[in-house]
Amino acid sequence: MDLFVPDYAIDTEEIYSRGGRNFGDESFALFKCPGCWQVYLIDESADVVYLDPKDVTSRLPAERVRRECVGCGAALPDEPLSGSSAPDEVRVTWDQLRATRWAWVATVEVMLRNQKRMKREAGL
């Protein structure tokens, strides 16, 4: 299993059920502040960051969080915040995720289910 939580492990349906829908074309990912390890959920298609795992209606524009981490006030690196091109310092590990209130947002079960779906869609 990957050290870092892949985007396809994120439970989109669970986010929707908690009020996290934006425009219907959400592209969710996790990232963290390298200074204080504050974990965030981002919808890259809407460029908004979810701040509170208990209230996914609490959001800020991604640019604002990039300028100033809600946890420590530091600026985030001017690099991708998710995916394989993101620096390791902003990527979230499974252990880090489990240690936060965001633990519900991604599970191994969802990751495996989505892997199967992606393989089917790719014709593999």
N, C-alpha and C positions, 0 to 999 in steps of 0.2 A: 504494500500500500504506500502511496505517496506520503512524504513527510508533510507537505503543505496541502491544505484543503483546496481541492480543485473547484472551479466554478460550477461544474455539473453535479456537485454534491449538495448544492443549496436547494432546499425544499421550497420551490416557488409557490406551490399550492398552499403551503402553511403560511408563507408570508402574505399571500392574498387573503387567506382566511382571517388574518389578524389586522387587516386594513392597509396592507402595504402596496396595493395596486396603484400604478401611475397611469400609463397610457395603453397598456396591454401588450407592449413589446419589450417588457423589462429584460434587462441583462444584468443579473445580480452577481456580485463578487464580494469577497471579504478582503479587508486590508487592515493594517495596524499602524499606529504612530511608532516610529523606531525609537523615540525618546522615552515614552511612558507605557507603551504597549497597549494603548487604548484601541480596542477592536471596533471596527465600523463595518456596516453593510452599505454597499453602494449600488445604485441602479445606474449603470454606465450609459444606458440609452437616454435617460432623462437627466443625467448628470446631477443627481441628488444623493446625499448621504443620509442614511438612517442613523439616528443618534442613540436611541433608547430601545433595547431589545424587548422591553415591556410595553412600549408604545411606538409601533412602527409608523404612526402618523406624525411623529416628531422627526422632521427632516430639515436639512440645510442644503443650499447649493454646494456642490462639491468644491468649487473654487474657494469658497469661504473656509471650509475645513482644511483645504490645502495650505491656505495662508496661516491658519491658526488652529492647532489641535484643541479640541474641546477639553481634553484631559490635562494638558500641560502648557498649552499656548505656543508651542514650537511650530515652526513651518515644516510641512512635509516635503520630502524630496520632489524635485521637479522632474519626475520620471513616472512611467506607468505605475498605477497602484495595484494592478492585478494581472494575472496571466503569467505565462512563462518569461515574458520580457521584464516583469517587475523585479526590482532588486529583492533579495531574500529578506532584507531588513524590514520591508513592509508587508511581506507575505505572512499569512497566518498558518501556524501548524495545527494539527489535530489536538495536541496537548494544550496549546494556548487557547483554542476554541473551547475545549471542555472546561477550562478554568474560568470562563466568562458566562455572563447571563445570555450570551448569544448562542450557547451550545445547542439550542433547539433548531437553529436555522440550517444546519447541515448535518447529515448522518451518513454513515457508511452504507446503510440500506438504500437511501436515496441515490447515493453515488453509483452503487451497483445496478440499480434499476435503470438509471439514466444511461449508464454505459451500454447496457443491453439494447436500449432504444436507439442509441446513437449508432451502434453496430448494424442494427436492422435497417435503419435509414440509409446507411452507407452501402448496404447490400453485402455485408460480410457475414 
